[in-house]
Amino acid sequence: MTADDVRAMLRRACKDAGSQAAWADLHNLSAAYVSDVINGRRDPADAICSALGIESELTFRKSK
C-alpha cells in the first residue's frame, strides 16, 4: 500500500463521515492536518493510519 492508497482511503472515509472536519472530529485530529494529508502536503502518519485501522511501516532496501 502506498501513501497515495492511504490518501484515497482517507478521502473515502471523510466522504462517508460527511466531511473532512467531521471525520477529523470523530478521531480527535485537526481538520487542517487531515486536509494536509489528503492534499499531499504531509505524509500520513500514525494518527491517520490508526484511525483508518492500518499500520504504517517504513522499509529500506538496497538499490539495484
Secondary structure by P-SEA (a helix, b strand, c coil): ccaaaaaaaaaaaaaaaccaaaaaaaacccaaaaaaaaaccccccaaaaaaacbbbbbbbbbcc
